[in-house]
């Protein structure tokens, strides 16, 4: 887990974690009500409205104070926001490697190279049909987001108790499998 995700998921910086969690949850809840085109258009319009209003406000403030501060977003306008070829190649190579690994594994499962693994995959897909009947994709994403921001902090607070009960459950499973 990277340093940034640790800070976010363990709520080390409450303000940043709250903003990321709130924005993500708002986006996913918005997608349950409207299409992705509408949601992205509304978000873009909201951001554009804020920046236009801020630019006009700063312009009026400069005119009243007779100051020569310039464009309020000048610092950001001068920054290079393009991706370097090295960065694109690095991530595309990584994505290509994962894609190829996935295709090879799916080929192995679908063409039944190992019967037990293919049967496990079939059982997993069968279970997912029931999950799909109960939840849609957005609901699963919402539950995943809430879980991502909840479980690490809950585990950190109650680590001893959780480890104790997980150990008991593992022992029970091992006993059942042994019998």
C-alpha positions in Angstrom: 0.0 0.0 0.0 1.5 3.3 -1.0 2.1 6.2 1.5 -0.7 8.3 0.0 -3.3 5.6 0.3 -2.2 4.9 3.9 -2.8 8.6 4.7 -6.2 8.6 3.0 -7.6 5.2 4.2 -6.4 5.4 7.8 -7.6 9.0 8.1 -4.2 10.4 9.1 -5.2 13.7 7.5 -8.8 13.9 8.3 -9.5 16.9 6.0 -8.0 15.2 2.9 -9.6 11.9 3.7 -13.0 13.5 4.3 -12.8 15.4 1.0 -11.8 12.3 -1.0 -14.4 10.1 0.7 -17.1 12.8 0.4 -16.3 13.5 -3.3 -16.2 9.9 -4.2 -19.4 9.0 -2.4 -21.2 12.0 -3.9 -20.0 11.0 -7.4 -21.2 7.4 -6.9 -24.5 8.5 -5.4 -25.0 11.0 -8.3 -24.4 8.2 -10.8 -27.3 6.3 -9.2 -29.6 9.1 -10.1 -28.3 10.5 -13.4 -26.2 9.2 -16.3 -22.4 9.6 -16.3 -22.8 12.2 -19.1 -25.1 14.4 -17.0 -23.0 13.9 -13.8 -19.8 14.9 -15.6 -21.5 17.8 -17.2 -22.8 19.1 -13.9 -19.5 18.7 -12.2 -17.7 20.5 -15.1 -20.3 23.3 -15.0 -19.9 23.7 -11.2 -16.1 23.9 -11.4 -16.3 26.3 -14.3 -18.8 28.5 -12.4 -16.5 28.6 -9.4 -13.4 29.5 -11.4 -15.2 32.2 -13.5 -16.7 33.8 -10.4 -13.3 33.8 -8.7 -11.7 35.3 -11.7 -14.4 38.1 -11.9 -14.1 38.7 -8.1 -10.3 39.0 -8.3 -10.7 41.4 -11.3 -13.2 43.6 -9.5 -11.0 43.5 -6.4 -7.9 44.6 -8.5 -9.9 47.4 -10.1 -11.1 48.7 -6.7 -7.7 48.5 -5.1 -5.9 49.6 -8.2 -3.4 46.8 -7.8 -1.6 45.0 -10.6 -1.6 41.4 -9.3 -2.4 39.9 -12.7 -4.4 36.8 -13.5 -5.3 34.8 -10.3 -4.6 31.5 -12.0 -1.3 32.6 -13.6 0.7 30.1 -11.5 -1.4 27.2 -12.7 -1.5 28.4 -16.3 2.3 28.4 -16.5 2.6 24.8 -15.2 3.3 22.0 -17.6 0.4 19.6 -17.3 1.3 17.2 -20.1 2.4 13.7 -19.6 6.0 12.8 -20.5 6.6 9.9 -22.9 8.5 8.1 -20.2 5.5 8.2 -17.9 3.1 7.0 -20.6 5.4 4.2 -21.6 5.9 3.1 -18.0 2.2 2.9 -17.2 1.2 1.5 -20.6 3.9 -1.2 -20.3 2.5 -2.0 -16.8 -1.1 -2.1 -18.1 0.0 -4.3 -21.1 1.8 -6.8 -18.8 -1.3 -7.0 -16.5 -3.6 -7.4 -19.6 -1.4 -10.2 -21.0 -1.3 -12.0 -17.7 -5.1 -11.8 -17.4 -5.6 -13.1 -20.9 -3.2 -16.0 -20.3 -5.0 -16.9 -17.0 -8.5 -16.7 -18.6 -7.3 -18.8 -21.5 -6.0 -21.4 -19.0 -9.3 -21.3 -17.1 -11.7 -21.4 -20.1 -9.7 -24.1 -21.9 -9.6 -26.2 -18.7 -5.8 -26.7 -18.4 -6.4 -27.6 -14.7 -9.9 -29.0 -14.0 -9.9 -28.0 -10.3 -9.0 -24.3 -11.1 -11.6 -24.1 -13.8 -14.3 -25.6 -11.5 -13.3 -23.0 -8.8 -13.7 -20.3 -11.4 -17.1 -21.7 -12.4 -18.2 -21.7 -8.7 -17.0 -18.1 -8.3 -18.9 -17.0 -11.4 -22.0 -18.9 -10.2 -21.8 -17.0 -6.8 -21.3 -13.7 -8.6 -24.6 -14.3 -10.5 -26.4 -14.2 -7.1 -24.4 -11.1 -6.0 -25.3 -9.5 -9.4 -29.0 -10.3 -8.8 -28.9 -8.6 -5.4 -26.7 -5.6 -6.2 -26.0 -3.5 -9.2 -22.4 -2.4 -10.0 -22.8 1.1 -8.6 -24.1 -0.3 -5.3 -21.1 -2.6 -5.1 -18.8 0.4 -5.8 -20.5 2.5 -3.1 -20.1 -0.4 -0.6 -16.5 -0.8 -1.6 -15.8 2.9 -1.1 -17.4 2.9 2.3 -15.6 -0.3 3.2 -12.2 1.1 2.0 -12.6 4.1 4.3 -14.1 2.2 7.2 -12.4 -1.2 7.6 -8.8 0.0 8.0 -9.6 2.4 10.8 -11.9 -0.1 12.5 -9.3 -2.8 12.3 -6.7 -0.4 13.7 -8.9 0.3 16.7 -10.0 -3.2 17.4 -7.1 -5.2 16.1 -6.7 -7.5 19.1 -10.4 -8.5 19.2 -10.6 -9.0 15.5 -7.5 -11.1 15.3 -8.8 -13.2 18.2 -12.1 -13.9 16.5 -10.5 -14.5 13.1 -8.1 -16.9 14.7 -11.1 -18.8 16.3 -12.8 -18.9 12.9 -9.7 -20.2 11.2 -9.4 -22.9 13.8 -13.0 -23.9 13.3 -12.6 -24.1 9.6 -9.4 -26.2 9.9 -11.2 -28.5 12.3 -14.1 -28.9 9.9 -11.8 -29.5 7.0 -9.8 -32.1 9.0 -13.0 -34.0 9.8 
